[in-house]
Amino acid sequence: MDNAMWAFGRASGFASMLLLSASVLLGILTRSGRPLVQLPRVSVSLLHRNVSLMAVVFLIFHVGALLLDSYAQLHVTDVFVPFLGSYRPFWQGLGTVALDLLAAVVVTGLLRHRIGQRTFKLVHWLSYAMWPVAIAHSVGNGTDGTSAPVVAAVVVVSVAVVAAVAWRLSAGFLETARLRQLHGQWRRP
């Protein structure tokens, strides 16, 4: 049973890493106001939300499987308080930090209409901090973190996310002046 939990924990963690990377990329694309291939903008936004939710589901599977696995020696406190774990505490702690940041983003996303757009956007910026911390956790704590497939996946998603963030920070990021106005970039006096 433990081997199955350990394998499931590793696989679900890897899937979560890939889905979180896709979510960051789709979030940047959503913010740009551009369509994705033949998908209209609203569909890109829905895809971002659904991929994000799938990433959270796989993260729950990841943490749950490792809580049930005796080899991982993960305790409930390790899930919420970083750097206390018995197995690679620094790298495990990075996973806890990423989980805490992701929880803040998810909760504010669910409460978006109650907390206001400004607070939602401010907290949503934590995604840019959460993603590299989660990637570092994947490489440093994962038993497969230095295997060729994981390293290749990390390189591919890292290049994609860094390029997308550079595009996000560029002057030509938003599609039109009208979209800039809709997204609150330009405010009329």
Secondary structure in CASP SS format (residue, H / E / C, confidence):
PFRMAT SS
TARGET T0000
AUTHOR 0000-0000-0000
METHOD secondary structure of the structure
MODEL  1
M C 1.00
D H 1.00
N H 1.00
A H 1.00
M H 1.00
W H 1.00
A H 1.00
F H 1.00
G H 1.00
R H 1.00
A H 1.00
S H 1.00
G H 1.00
F H 1.00
A H 1.00
S H 1.00
M H 1.00
L H 1.00
L H 1.00
L H 1.00
S H 1.00
A H 1.00
S H 1.00
V H 1.00
L H 1.00
L H 1.00
G H 1.00
I H 1.00
L H 1.00
T H 1.00
R H 1.00
S H 1.00
G C 1.00
R C 1.00
P C 1.00
L E 1.00
V C 1.00
Q C 1.00
L E 1.00
P C 1.00
R H 1.00
V H 1.00
S H 1.00
V H 1.00
S H 1.00
L H 1.00
L H 1.00
H H 1.00
R H 1.00
N H 1.00
V H 1.00
S H 1.00
L H 1.00
M H 1.00
A H 1.00
V H 1.00
V H 1.00
F H 1.00
L H 1.00
I H 1.00
F H 1.00
H H 1.00
V H 1.00
G H 1.00
A H 1.00
L H 1.00
L H 1.00
L H 1.00
D C 1.00
S C 1.00
Y C 1.00
A C 1.00
Q C 1.00
L C 1.00
H C 1.00
V H 1.00
T H 1.00
D H 1.00
V H 1.00
F H 1.00
V C 1.00
P C 1.00
F C 1.00
L C 1.00
G C 1.00
S C 1.00
Y C 1.00
R C 1.00
P H 1.00
F H 1.00
W H 1.00
Q H 1.00
G H 1.00
L H 1.00
G H 1.00
T H 1.00
V H 1.00
A H 1.00
L H 1.00
D H 1.00
L H 1.00
L H 1.00
A H 1.00
A H 1.00
V H 1.00
V H 1.00
V H 1.00
T H 1.00
G H 1.00
L H 1.00
L C 1.00
R H 1.00
H H 1.00
R H 1.00
I H 1.00
G C 1.00
Q H 1.00
R H 1.00
T H 1.00
F H 1.00
K H 1.00
L H 1.00
V H 1.00
H H 1.00
W C 1.00
L C 1.00
S H 1.00
Y H 1.00
A H 1.00
M H 1.00
W H 1.00
P H 1.00
V H 1.00
A H 1.00
I H 1.00
A H 1.00
H H 1.00
S H 1.00
V H 1.00
G H 1.00
N H 1.00
G C 1.00
T C 1.00
D C 1.00
G C 1.00
T C 1.00
S C 1.00
A H 1.00
P H 1.00
V H 1.00
V H 1.00
A H 1.00
A H 1.00
V H 1.00
V H 1.00
V H 1.00
V H 1.00
S H 1.00
V H 1.00
A H 1.00
V H 1.00
V H 1.00
A H 1.00
A H 1.00
V H 1.00
A H 1.00
W H 1.00
R H 1.00
L H 1.00
S C 1.00
A C 1.00
G C 1.00
F C 1.00
L C 1.00
E C 1.00
T C 1.00
A H 1.00
R H 1.00
L H 1.00
R H 1.00
Q H 1.00
L H 1.00
H C 1.00
G C 1.00
Q C 1.00
W C 1.00
R C 1.00
R C 1.00
P C 1.00
END
